[in-house]
Amino acid sequence: MQYNSTNNNAPNSNALSNALPNAPLDDTQLNKSTDENTSVTLIRTGYNRESFRSTFDTEFKELGVAEQDLSFFDPNLASVEDFFNIYNNLFFIIPKYGEINSHEYLIKESSDYIDYKANQEEIQALLDEIAELRETNLQLQVDMASILGAKQEIDKAIEDAREVESGA
């Protein structure tokens, strides 16, 4: 088996590429041989590594999220909208938990700022009061049902007594 190597930087490299067919070969163009010692010529095309790298971008751009370059950012000129734009861009990069620079930290700081815990305590007290009122309401409904049952029994006893008086 022969192996030829070409270099695209070498002179006459165009002559070799012009000699190769542009379309795939069909069966009539192939020299079919049944001989085991058939010679096959392979042609390898080489490229200059530096010129290849300067010509083609081989970096992955679509598979991951590139980190934002925030070196241009001036906190003194930032607006609330700028903050939330940056926050949304960094959302999945920010760690979930941690004492500082995490979602947990942001939640604690914001909760303290808006007095979230006090609001939660007030909400819980109101929920507890609602639960008590529901229990009281249910007990009153049970009491009303038993009073209505007793009233029906009293009405039936009065009716029975009238029947006995009128029949006697």
C-alpha positions as CSV (number, residue, x, y, z in Angstrom):
1,M,0.0,0.0,0.0
2,Q,1.3,3.4,-0.9
3,Y,0.7,6.4,1.1
4,N,1.2,9.9,-0.3
5,S,1.1,13.0,1.8
6,T,0.6,16.5,0.6
7,N,1.0,19.8,2.3
8,N,-1.3,22.7,1.3
9,N,1.6,25.1,1.8
10,A,3.7,23.2,-0.7
11,P,3.8,24.4,-4.3
12,N,1.7,22.5,-6.8
13,S,-0.9,21.6,-4.2
14,N,-3.6,22.9,-6.5
15,A,-2.4,20.6,-9.3
16,L,-3.1,17.6,-7.0
17,S,-6.5,18.9,-5.9
18,N,-7.5,19.5,-9.6
19,A,-6.6,16.0,-10.4
20,L,-9.1,14.6,-7.9
21,P,-12.7,14.2,-9.1
22,N,-15.2,16.6,-7.5
23,A,-18.1,14.0,-7.5
24,P,-18.0,10.5,-6.0
25,L,-16.9,7.8,-8.4
26,D,-19.5,5.3,-9.7
27,D,-19.0,1.6,-10.4
28,T,-17.9,2.1,-14.0
29,Q,-15.0,4.3,-12.9
30,L,-13.7,1.9,-10.3
31,N,-11.1,-0.7,-11.2
32,K,-12.4,-3.9,-9.6
33,S,-9.7,-6.4,-8.7
34,T,-9.9,-9.7,-7.1
35,D,-6.2,-9.9,-6.5
36,E,-5.2,-9.8,-2.8
37,N,-2.1,-7.8,-3.5
38,T,-3.9,-4.9,-5.1
39,S,-2.1,-1.6,-4.6
40,V,-4.1,1.2,-3.1
41,T,-3.0,4.8,-3.1
42,L,-4.2,7.0,-0.3
43,I,-3.8,10.7,-0.5
44,R,-3.6,12.8,2.7
45,T,-4.0,16.6,2.7
46,G,-2.2,18.5,5.5
47,Y,-2.9,22.0,6.7
48,N,-0.7,24.5,8.4
49,R,-1.8,24.5,12.1
50,E,-1.3,28.2,12.7
51,S,-3.1,29.3,9.5
52,F,-5.9,26.8,10.3
53,R,-6.4,28.2,13.8
54,S,-6.3,31.8,12.5
55,T,-8.9,31.0,9.8
56,F,-11.3,28.8,11.7
57,D,-12.9,29.5,15.1
58,T,-12.8,26.2,17.0
59,E,-14.3,27.4,20.3
60,F,-17.6,26.1,21.5
61,K,-20.1,29.0,21.5
62,E,-23.6,27.3,21.6
63,L,-23.2,24.5,24.2
64,G,-22.8,26.5,27.3
65,V,-23.5,29.9,28.9
66,A,-20.5,32.2,28.8
67,E,-19.9,34.2,31.9
68,Q,-20.7,37.9,31.5
69,D,-17.8,40.3,31.5
70,L,-18.7,42.8,34.2
71,S,-15.4,44.7,34.2
72,F,-17.2,47.6,32.4
73,F,-19.8,47.9,35.1
74,D,-19.7,51.0,37.3
75,P,-21.9,50.5,40.4
76,N,-22.1,54.3,40.8
77,L,-23.9,54.7,37.5
78,A,-26.1,51.6,37.8
79,S,-29.9,51.7,38.0
80,V,-32.3,49.2,39.5
81,E,-33.0,48.0,36.0
82,D,-29.3,47.4,35.4
83,F,-29.2,45.4,38.6
84,F,-32.0,43.1,37.6
85,N,-30.6,42.7,34.1
86,I,-27.3,41.6,35.6
87,Y,-29.1,39.5,38.2
88,N,-31.1,37.7,35.6
89,N,-28.0,37.0,33.5
90,L,-26.2,35.6,36.6
91,F,-29.1,33.8,38.2
92,F,-28.0,30.2,37.5
93,I,-24.3,31.1,38.2
94,I,-25.1,32.4,41.7
95,P,-24.8,29.6,44.3
96,K,-28.1,28.5,46.0
97,Y,-26.7,28.5,49.5
98,G,-23.9,30.3,51.3
99,E,-23.3,33.0,53.9
100,I,-22.6,35.6,51.3
101,N,-23.0,36.0,47.5
102,S,-25.8,33.3,47.3
103,H,-29.5,33.2,46.7
104,E,-29.9,32.3,50.4
105,Y,-28.0,35.5,51.4
106,L,-30.2,37.6,49.1
107,I,-33.4,36.1,50.6
108,K,-32.2,36.8,54.2
109,E,-31.1,40.4,53.4
110,S,-34.3,41.2,51.6
111,S,-36.4,39.6,54.2
112,D,-34.8,41.6,57.0
113,Y,-35.2,44.8,54.9
114,I,-38.9,44.4,54.4
115,D,-39.5,42.9,57.9
116,Y,-40.7,39.7,56.3
117,K,-40.5,37.7,59.5
118,A,-42.8,40.1,61.4
119,N,-45.2,39.9,58.5
120,Q,-45.0,36.1,58.6
121,E,-45.7,36.1,62.4
122,E,-48.8,38.4,61.8
123,I,-50.0,36.1,59.0
124,Q,-49.5,33.0,61.1
125,A,-51.5,34.6,64.0
126,L,-54.3,35.4,61.6
127,L,-54.3,31.9,60.2
128,D,-54.5,30.5,63.7
129,E,-57.5,32.8,64.5
130,I,-59.2,31.6,61.3
131,A,-58.7,28.0,62.4
132,E,-60.2,28.8,65.8
133,L,-63.2,30.5,64.2
134,R,-63.8,27.6,61.9
135,E,-63.8,25.2,64.9
136,T,-66.3,27.5,66.7
137,N,-68.4,27.7,63.6
138,L,-68.5,23.9,63.3
139,Q,-69.4,23.5,67.0
140,L,-72.2,26.1,66.6
141,Q,-73.6,24.1,63.6
142,V,-73.5,20.9,65.6
143,D,-75.3,22.7,68.5
144,M,-77.9,24.1,66.0
145,A,-78.5,20.6,64.6
146,S,-79.0,19.1,68.0
147,I,-81.4,22.0,69.0
148,L,-83.4,21.4,65.8
149,G,-83.5,17.7,66.6
150,A,-84.8,18.5,70.1
151,K,-87.3,21.0,68.7
152,Q,-88.6,18.3,66.3
153,E,-88.9,15.9,69.3
154,I,-90.8,18.5,71.3
155,D,-93.1,19.3,68.3
156,K,-93.8,15.6,67.9
157,A,-94.5,15.2,71.7
158,I,-96.9,18.2,71.5
159,E,-98.7,16.8,68.5
160,D,-99.0,13.4,70.2
161,A,-100.4,15.1,73.3
162,R,-103.0,17.0,71.2
163,E,-104.0,13.7,69.5
164,V,-104.5,12.1,72.9
165,E,-106.6,15.1,74.1
166,S,-108.7,15.2,71.1
167,G,-109.2,11.4,71.1
168,A,-110.2,11.3,74.8
